[in-house]
């Protein structure tokens, strides 16, 4: 079984409606010649082409939902931490 995820469409949706994805800046990158922004989770892009951690989280959550909806996994048997501290506790 193969599930597909159109990440390009996801980027376009985020750029068309940034607030729906929790972004305030989808044009500029967080990393610039003058340094690193103070609020990277508000940005879609880290540099000119790479997504920020916040954008990666959205891609990952969307991918997880896609394979779940395709019936490829049983979500009741998967432990998914909700916070970073929970991830560290499980390690």
Secondary structure, 3 states (H helix, E strand, C coil): CCCCCCHHHHHHHHHHCHHHHCCCEEEEECEECCEECCCHHHEEECCCCCECHHHHHHHHHHHHHHHHHCCCCCHHHCCCCCCHHHHHHHC
